[in-house]
Amino acid sequence: MEKRMNVSVSPHIRGTMTTSRIMRLVILALLPAAVFGIFNFGIRALYHMIVCIVTCVLTEFTYEAFADRAITVGDFSAVVTGLLLALSLPVGAPLWIGAAGGIFAILVVKMFFGGIGQNIVNPALAGRCFLLISFAGHMTNFSCDTYTGPTPLEALKQGQIVDPLPLILGNTGGCIGETSAVAILAGAVFLLALGIIQLRIPAACFAAFTGMLIFFGGRGFDEIYLVQELCSGGLMLAFWFMATDYTTSPITRRGQLLYGALIGALAGLFRLFGSALEGVSYGILLVNLLTPIIEKVTVPRAFGRRR
């Protein structure tokens, strides 16, 4: 009888999936893109991953230790942030770039707002945008030992013809973990199969982005052009792994569709008419800020009505 009348705080029904397990599964899903990045760009790509992950974990641990808070590095969220940040870096960038971005992402964006679940924007994306603004020269220089010409996205901006097959497979220039659409999709399918992410947000992102290209790209429904745009830059990684962040995305179904559509529309707007090559990061951060409003206007109506 005592067990049956035990009083506890909500939620009274809890799932078996813990935060640490979710984060470990996300890390596994990112491994195909990470391994291909090392294969494509060499050992320096691995150095960037180590620097970013170690910096993020140490920053979170140090802050919590000095602030006399519970140590939460065991939930692996800092590892996910560091890995995503590393995959978003050019391989030729200095190694201290990843350290600077990791400190900003964890300390300013995550810990100053209360830690995991309290940040208002995605930490990895915020760290990347911080680096793009502060160190634009390093973050937009994609030349390396393997690839010296313009990236596919730069070539598309210049009106050049780009073979879509290297974009799909990944043997081309760009950021470490953003070149191979196949590797990213493999990780995304893994998360979808386990129910870690839902299809609504990425589907809405891709639909809105494709619509922007069809109506405003000047090429109409050109399949080759659409594949080139969808598989170039950081679009795939951002839509599948950053837009779906639990903390910064809506929880309502209609809200997720609206959230994804806004991200896709802004990504298309920035890419087609913006001065920067890649605008998907800024698009996601802007819509992250709108998440509370989106949730408020898309709350399901209660059954029945009041006279």
Secondary structure, DSSP 8 states (H G I E B T S, - for coil): -TTTT----S-SS--S--HHHHHHHHHHHHHHHHHHHHHHH-HHHHHHHHHHHHHHHHHHHHHHHHTT----GGG-HHHHHHHHHHHTSBTTS-HHHHHHHHHIIIIIIIGGGTSTTT-SS-HHHHHHHHHHHH-HHHHT----SS--S--HHHHHHTT----HHHHHH--SSSBTTTS-HHHHHHHHHHHHHHTSS-SHHHHHHHHHHHHHHHHHSSS-S-HHHHHHHHHSTTHHHIIIIITT-TTTS-SSHHHHHHHHHHHHHHHHHHHHH-SSS--HHHHHHHHHHHHHHHHHHT----SS---
